[in-house]
Amino acid sequence: MDEEALEMGANLYAQFAIDFLNSKK
C-alpha cells in the first residue's frame, strides 16, 4: 500500500471524526 495514500486517508478520516464530534454538541 502507498504510504502517502494511507496518510491522506488517515487525515480525511480524522477530519470526518472531528466534524462529527463537533456537530454532536
KOLGU-4560 file (N, C-alpha, C; in nm, 3 decimals, padded with zeros to 5 digits):
<recs>
<n_xx: 00.085 n_yy: -00.121 n_zz: 00.000 ca_xx: 00.000 ca_yy: 00.000 ca_zz: 00.000 c_xx: 00.088 c_yy: 00.125 c_zz: 00.000 mol: A seq: 1 type: MET>
<n_xx: 00.040 n_yy: 00.229 n_zz: -00.068 ca_xx: 00.117 ca_yy: 00.353 ca_zz: -00.076 c_xx: 00.111 c_yy: 00.427 c_zz: 00.057 mol: A seq: 2 type: ASP>
<n_xx: 00.226 n_yy: 00.462 n_zz: 00.110 ca_xx: 00.231 ca_yy: 00.529 ca_zz: 00.240 c_xx: 00.165 c_yy: 00.666 c_zz: 00.234 mol: A seq: 3 type: GLU>
<n_xx: 00.181 n_yy: 00.734 n_zz: 00.120 ca_xx: 00.123 ca_yy: 00.868 ca_zz: 00.106 c_xx: -00.030 c_yy: 00.859 c_zz: 00.104 mol: A seq: 4 type: GLU>
<n_xx: -00.081 n_yy: 00.758 n_zz: 00.034 ca_xx: -00.226 ca_yy: 00.740 ca_zz: 00.026 c_xx: -00.282 c_yy: 00.705 c_zz: 00.163 mol: A seq: 5 type: ALA>
<n_xx: -00.207 n_yy: 00.625 n_zz: 00.238 ca_xx: -00.251 ca_yy: 00.586 ca_zz: 00.372 c_xx: -00.259 c_yy: 00.708 c_zz: 00.463 mol: A seq: 6 type: LEU>
<n_xx: -00.158 n_yy: 00.794 n_zz: 00.453 ca_xx: -00.158 ca_yy: 00.915 ca_zz: 00.536 c_xx: -00.273 c_yy: 01.008 c_zz: 00.497 mol: A seq: 7 type: GLU>
<n_xx: -00.298 n_yy: 01.019 n_zz: 00.367 ca_xx: -00.407 ca_yy: 01.106 ca_zz: 00.321 c_xx: -00.541 c_yy: 01.052 c_zz: 00.369 mol: A seq: 8 type: MET>
<n_xx: -00.556 n_yy: 00.920 n_zz: 00.364 ca_xx: -00.680 ca_yy: 00.858 ca_zz: 00.411 c_xx: -00.699 c_yy: 00.882 c_zz: 00.560 mol: A seq: 9 type: GLY>
<n_xx: -00.590 n_yy: 00.872 n_zz: 00.635 ca_xx: -00.598 ca_yy: 00.894 ca_zz: 00.780 c_xx: -00.637 c_yy: 01.038 c_zz: 00.809 mol: A seq: 10 type: ALA>
<n_xx: -00.584 n_yy: 01.132 n_zz: 00.732 ca_xx: -00.618 ca_yy: 01.273 ca_zz: 00.751 c_xx: -00.765 c_yy: 01.298 c_zz: 00.721 mol: A seq: 11 type: ASN>
<n_xx: -00.817 n_yy: 01.236 n_zz: 00.615 ca_xx: -00.957 ca_yy: 01.252 ca_zz: 00.579 c_xx: -01.046 c_yy: 01.194 c_zz: 00.689 mol: A seq: 12 type: LEU>
<n_xx: -01.007 n_yy: 01.077 n_zz: 00.740 ca_xx: -01.086 ca_yy: 01.012 ca_zz: 00.845 c_xx: -01.085 c_yy: 01.096 c_zz: 00.972 mol: A seq: 13 type: TYR>
<n_xx: -00.969 n_yy: 01.151 n_zz: 01.006 ca_xx: -00.958 ca_yy: 01.235 ca_zz: 01.125 c_xx: -01.045 c_yy: 01.359 c_zz: 01.110 mol: A seq: 14 type: ALA>
<n_xx: -01.044 n_yy: 01.420 n_zz: 00.992 ca_xx: -01.125 ca_yy: 01.540 ca_zz: 00.968 c_xx: -01.273 c_yy: 01.507 c_zz: 00.981 mol: A seq: 15 type: GLN>
<n_xx: -01.313 n_yy: 01.391 n_zz: 00.928 ca_xx: -01.452 ca_yy: 01.347 ca_zz: 00.937 c_xx: -01.492 c_yy: 01.326 c_zz: 01.083 mol: A seq: 16 type: PHE>
<n_xx: -01.404 n_yy: 01.262 n_zz: 01.160 ca_xx: -01.432 ca_yy: 01.236 ca_zz: 01.301 c_xx: -01.445 c_yy: 01.366 c_zz: 01.379 mol: A seq: 17 type: ALA>
<n_xx: -01.358 n_yy: 01.462 n_zz: 01.350 ca_xx: -01.363 ca_yy: 01.592 ca_zz: 01.418 c_xx: -01.494 c_yy: 01.664 c_zz: 01.387 mol: A seq: 18 type: ILE>
<n_xx: -01.531 n_yy: 01.665 n_zz: 01.260 ca_xx: -01.657 ca_yy: 01.731 ca_zz: 01.220 c_xx: -01.775 c_yy: 01.662 c_zz: 01.287 mol: A seq: 19 type: ASP>
<n_xx: -01.772 n_yy: 01.530 n_zz: 01.293 ca_xx: -01.881 ca_yy: 01.454 ca_zz: 01.353 c_xx: -01.895 c_yy: 01.486 c_zz: 01.502 mol: A seq: 20 type: PHE>
<n_xx: -01.782 n_yy: 01.486 n_zz: 01.573 ca_xx: -01.785 ca_yy: 01.514 ca_zz: 01.716 c_xx: -01.830 c_yy: 01.657 c_zz: 01.742 mol: A seq: 21 type: LEU>
<n_xx: -01.787 n_yy: 01.750 n_zz: 01.659 ca_xx: -01.826 ca_yy: 01.890 ca_zz: 01.677 c_xx: -01.975 c_yy: 01.909 c_zz: 01.652 mol: A seq: 22 type: ASN>
<n_xx: -02.031 n_yy: 01.835 n_zz: 01.558 ca_xx: -02.173 ca_yy: 01.852 ca_zz: 01.524 c_xx: -02.264 c_yy: 01.788 c_zz: 01.629 mol: A seq: 23 type: SER>
<n_xx: -02.209 n_yy: 01.699 n_zz: 01.713 ca_xx: -02.291 ca_yy: 01.632 ca_zz: 01.814 c_xx: -02.322 c_yy: 01.723 c_zz: 01.932 mol: A seq: 24 type: LYS>
<n_xx: -02.242 n_yy: 01.829 n_zz: 01.948 ca_xx: -02.262 ca_yy: 01.918 ca_zz: 02.063 c_xx: -02.396 c_yy: 01.991 c_zz: 02.052 mol: A seq: 25 type: LYS>
</recs>
